[in-house]
Amino acid sequence: MRTVSLKLPESLDDRLAAVAAERSESKSAVVREALETYLRQGKGARARSCLALASDIVGCVPGPSDLSFHAKHMKEFGK
């Protein structure tokens, strides 16, 4: 396991120590669990959807709004 050091405001460290004591766990264990939960819930950069990643270009080209699902747009496709 790798070691990571970080600085916490005193108030946050106090809250972390209280949670760790309440659970009879180390502060490191509580931080690991919190970080795992944070990353699992999609708040980490890797958990973004394709739509979120392309949000700056979605809709930048004019055209029909039903292009992706309406059959009439596929009538001459491939000919």
N, C-alpha and C positions, 0 to 999 in steps of 0.2 A: 504494500500500500504506500502511496506517495504522501508526502507531507506538504500541506499548503498553509501558509501563514496569512492572516488577515487582521486588520485593525477594526475594532468595533467601538462605537460610542459606549460610554459607561452604562447608559440606561439599557441599551440592547444586550450588553454582556450580562447585566443583572437579570434581565428577563430570561436569557438563555440559561443562566445558572439555575434559576428557579425551576424552569421546565425540566432540566436535566436532573435536579434533585428530586423533583416530584415523580419522575419516571425511574429513578435509581439507575440512570445511565450517565455516560460521560457527555460533556458538551460536544465533543467531536461526533458522537453517535447521533445526537439530535440535529446537528448541522448537516450531516450526511443525509439523514432522512428528509430534512426540509429541502435540500438541494435536489434529491431524487424526485420528490413530489413536484417541485417547481418545474423541472425539466420534463417530467412525464405529462404534465398538464398542458403541454404545448407552448409554454411561455419561453422556452429556449429557442434559439435561432434555427435549429435543425428540424423542429417540429412544425414549421410553417407549411401551409398548403400551397399548391401550385398557383391558385388564384391569388393568394397573399404575395407570393414571390413576383407575380406578373402584374400586380395591381397598378403599377405606374404606367403600363402600356395597354391595359385592357380598355377597349373603347376608343382608342386613339385613331382608328381607321374608320372612315365612314362606310356604312353598308347596312343591310337589313338586320334587324335585331333578332330575327328568327333563323339566321343562316345555319346554325349548327343542328337544327332539328326539323326544319320544314322541307318536305320532299320536292317541292316545286323548284328549289334552288339546285337540285341534283339532276334535273331533267336532261341536260346536255353534258353532264360531267363525264369525262372519259372518251368522248367521241372525237 
